Amino acid sequence: MEASAPSAGVPSSDRRAVWSLQSSAIVGFNDIYAAWNHNLQAIDRANQVIAGIDKSPVGQEAEMQQIKGEAVFLKAYRYYLMCNFWGDVPYYEETAAWGQELDKPRTDKFVIYSRLLQQMVNIEPKMKFSDVNTGGIERITRDFAIGMIARMALFRAGYAKSYDNQMKRADDYLDVNSDSLSVTYTDLAGNSVTAHTYKDYYQMAKNYAQKLISMKPRQLNADYNEAFKNENEYYVANNSEVLYEVAFVESFGGDVGWCFGVTNTGTCAKGNTTNQVGLTPSYYMSFADGDQRRDVCCALWKHDNDTVGVNGPTAITVGKWDRALATKELGKESSKGTGINFPLMRYSDVLLMLAEAENELNGPTEIAKDALIAVRTRAFEGHGNVAEQVYNYVLNAASSKESFFNAIVDERAWEFGGEGLRRFDLIRWNLYAKKIEEAMRTMLVWGIAQNQDLMMDEGVKSAYPDVANYANWADYLYYKLGSSSNNTKSRVEWLNTKYKLDEGTDVSGWYRLNWGSSMLKRVRTYIYNGTSYTACTKTTDASTGVKTYVLGEGSSAVTVTVPAGEDSNITRNDEYQASDFATRIYRGYSNGALKGNGIVPFYLPISTTTLNSSSALNNEGYGILANDAGEGVNVVVGTVKTENY
């Protein structure tokens, strides 16, 4: 879903290797070193605050306990990031002190989750809700705290990669009854409960999701875009949909609207972007008709010199944040430091966590269905067929526990596009490999469906029997552009946005954008006397009918003269492959990302700079350095030959 395709060439120590899951290429990447250090520095500062308050004579006062809670949850969130990026990492219970051994080996991520959950559970009741706390949702409050406990409980219940490079739950290889893996909390009935097994942690997630819903119920914004519009306009809405958003100060922080968000290039009044987060075309196409979230998540528009243009299918960006819509004058020379806030949790997340946990424990009960209905209703109300897309959809999904789980997996994709949750979710569900393969196959089969030559090949149709499902998906999108001075997405008028046009539709006056037609790459060669040539020019003498072919280029070119009416014995060979976008996007996953081994190399290596100063850390295990850092494997769909070209 969230991805950016690297350019050609084996990636060196830069972020292209992160995009393409080729971690062996980035052991010297400075951003990896910086991210590791900054997270650990934040954790240590949180530990300092906790220690200071615990020792303070006024430490038990309400405001001090609120601040302690913020430190506990800041520490927990930073470890949540580290465990998802690096797996097992060093764990620091207390702040660094003189004489303390700081060069520590890795601690298992499930132990870290358990210890942090216990600390969060202990402090959460002493925190304040956002509607009464100074700073509102720009500070960590009880609203977010309860939701974060539910989230981390799901990660404690889920899968992660173990040292032997296998996807496992804690129950599969650890003593979950040990103190270091157990968490005691008070349930909604007032009973003391201790979680041990992964099922226990699903129960814990359900408990805390229900706790927030019962203590601080709220409605989702009627307009899905409202929360992001507020952030673009620097408006903070407390006790609303966003539970916590990172507060950035203009010119001093925040990559929102710079490295992810809508593209702004050229000379723009509010500065430029360097987009490094895109969305796959298969994700865009997955939205049901009438789902208002698609055109908020997925930007098919861009700004160039303060004029809106369009993006192709491999250049879709995140539409939720757009510096051109910022209500502050950022300046045309600006880049980073937009000051646009970023949401770390929204209320819809809590609803979907409740639906997921309840389904895991008891199947698709009314509790689970009602939570899913609440999220889908907002997506379609006033935009699509609510009866069909909400009530009938949820009823059909609730036919089994498995189908309802799959519906939750899909709903989280549509609801949180571009918000940085999908990768982590897929890991804890052990679905990362499966979803990569589904995305790649969708793009491939969609491309086949647009190619009439391939559709006539029985071998191709046999290999891809689902191709008929994509026959109506668009090969091209048609659009018009309004006034050149219009710098909003309303400048673009679309004739179609997902499906092919009806045969005979008048497209005169409309521009055409390659869409499904770009899902395949054609490699054309010419075969003559057993030799393959990459170029061929063909001319015909109008008076004699003699055809002249020039095969190849430069001094090695071969000229073939064919009398009128005779065969050329030249075969034009069109080999259709996955597009470069599809080939490169996850090339660190085996076999062109279409048939991998089920183990995605998603962990980052520890930087060589860190390793050089440590005697306790290394990059052994976890499959960190096991993936291929090459160009990837091209998926060849089929070949169309034209004899006697």
C-alpha positions, 0 to 999 in steps of 0.5 A, a space after each residue: 500500500 505505502 511504497 516508493 519505487 527505487 530507480 534502477 541500479 543496486 541501491 547503496 547506503 540510502 533510503 532506496 534500500 529501505 523502500 525495496 526491502 534490501 537492508 544489506 545495502 544500508 548498514 552504513 546509512 547515516 539515517 539509520 544511525 540517527 534514527 537509532 540514536 534519536 529514539 534511544 535519546 528520547 527513551 533516556 529523557 523519558 526515563 529521566 523525567 520518570 525518575 525525577 518525578 518519583 523522587 520529587 516530594 510533589 511527585 504524587 500531585 495530579 499535574 506531576 502524575 500527568 507529566 510522568 504518564 506522558 514520559 511513560 507513554 513517550 518511552 513506550 511509543 519510541 520502543 514500539 517504533 524501535 521494535 517494529 524497525 529493528 526487532 529485538 533492541 537494548 532495553 533500558 528500564 532506568 535512566 543512564 547514570 555514572 558507572 552504569 553499563 550502557 552497552 547492552 545486548 538485545 532484549 526480546 521485543 515481546 519482553 519489552 512490550 510486556 514491561 512497557 504495558 505494565 508501566 502504562 497500565 499503572 500510570 494510565 488512571 492518573 492521567 488527564 483527558 485531552 479536554 481538561 489537560 493543558 495542550 489538549 491532543 498536542 500532548 499525550 493524554 489519557 485518551 491516547 494512553 488508553 488507546 495505546 495500551 490497546 494497540 501495544 496489547 495487539 502487538 504483544 499478541 501478534 507475530 514478529 520475527 525471531 532470531 532464526 528468521 521465522 515469524 512467531 508469537 511469543 507463545 511459540 518460543 518463550 515462557 509466557 508465564 514468566 514475570 517478564 512476559 506477564 501484565 496485570 491490569 484491572 478489567 472493566 468489571 473491576 477484577 484484577 487480571 493477568 495476561 500471559 498468552 496471546 489470547 489474554 492480550 487480545 482480551 486486554 486490547 478489547 478491554 482497553 478499547 471498550 474502556 475508552 469508548 465507555 469513558 469518552 465516547 465520541 462520533 467520527 467526523 462526518 467528513 473523513 477529510 476533516 481531521 487532516 484539513 484541520 492539520 493543514 490549517 493548524 487547527 487543533 480539535 480536542 475531544 474529537 476524532 484525533 486522540 493524539 497528534 505530534 505537535 510541530 513548530 513551523 520552521 523548526 520541525 515536521 516533515 509532514 507536507 515535505 517527505 510525504 503528502 501531495 507533491 509540490 515542485 518548481 517555484 511554489 509559493 509555499 515551498 517544495 516537497 521531496 516525496 518519499 512515500 507513495 501509494 500503489 495503484 492496486 491500493 487506489 483501485 481497491 476502494 469500493 465505489 463511493 468510498 470517500 476515503 480514496 480521494 483523500 488518501 490517494 492524490 492523483 494531483 500535484 502542484 508544479 509552479 503553483 499549478 495543479 497537474 495529474 499523477 500517473 498510477 506509479 506516482 500516487 502520493 498521500 493526499 491527506 497533507 498538502 503544504 499548498 493548503 497550509 494556512 501559514 505563509 511558509 515561503 517559496 524557499 521552504 522545504 522541511 519544517 512545515 509545522 503541520 501536525 501528524 496524527 498518531 492515533 484516531 478514534 477509528 483506530 480504537 473502533 477497529 481494534 475493538 472489532 479485531 480483538 472481539 472477533 479473535 476472542 468470540 467471532 463476529 459478534 454484535 460488538 465487532 460488527 457495530 464497531 466496523 459499521 461505525 467506521 464504514 458508515 462514515 466512509 459511505 454516508 452521502 457518497 455511496 450505497 450505505 445499505 450495500 456497502 455498509 450493512 450488507 457488506 458487514 453482514 456478509 463479512 460476519 459469515 465467519 471469523 476468518 472472513 470478518 478478520 479479512 474485512 478488518 485487514 482491508 478496512 484498516 488499509 482503507 481507513 489509515 492510508 498514508 498514516 504509517 500503520 500498514 507495515 506494522 499491522 501486516 507484520 503483527 498479523 504475519 501477512 506482510 508477504 501475502 499482501 506484497 504478493 497480492 499487490 504484485 499479482 493485482 498489478 500484473 493481472 490488471 496489465 494483462 487484462 488491458 493487452 489484447 494480444 495477451 488476452 488471446 494467448 491461452 497459455 497466459 489466460 490459463 496461468 492467470 485465470 483471474 484476469 477476467 476480474 480486471 477486464 473493466 478496470 481502466 486502461 486509461 483515465 481521461 481528464 481536463 484541466 481548468 484555469 491555469 491559475 487554479 492551484 487546487 485539485 478541483 482544477 482536474 475534471 475526470 471523465 473516468 476514475 476507475 473503470 473503462 469508458 463505454 465503447 464509443 464514448 467521445 473523448 475529443 478534447 480530453 487528455 489521456 493518462 496511462 493507467 492500467 496500460 502501464 502495469 506491464 513493460 514491453 521488451 521488443 526484439 527482432 530475430 533474424 538468422 538466430 540473432 536478436 536485435 533490439 532495434 529495427 527500422 523498416 522502409 518500403 519502396 512505393 514503386 517496387 514494393 521492396 522492403 528494407 530492414 536495418 537491424 541493430 544500430 551503429 557499425 554493427 547494424 545489418 541491412 536486409 533487403 526483401 523483394 516484394 511479395 517475399 517473406 522477411 524471415 524476421 520475427 518481431 518478439 514482444 516479451 511482456 514483463 512486470 513494469 519497472 515499478 512492480 519489479 523494483 518496489 519490493 525487489 528485496 523480496 524473492 522472485 520479483 515479489 510474486 512468489 516469495 518464501 513468505 519471510 519478508 526482510 523488513 527489519 533494519 540493520 543496526 548501523 555500522 557506526 553503532 556496532 563499531 562502538 559496541 561489544 554487545 550488539 551485532 546484526 546476526 539473525 533475524 534475516 537482516 543481512 540475508 536478502 539479495 541486494 541485486 536488481 530483483 527478478 523480472 516476472 515475464 508474463 508472455 511473449 507475442 511473436 509476429 512472423 515475417 514482420 
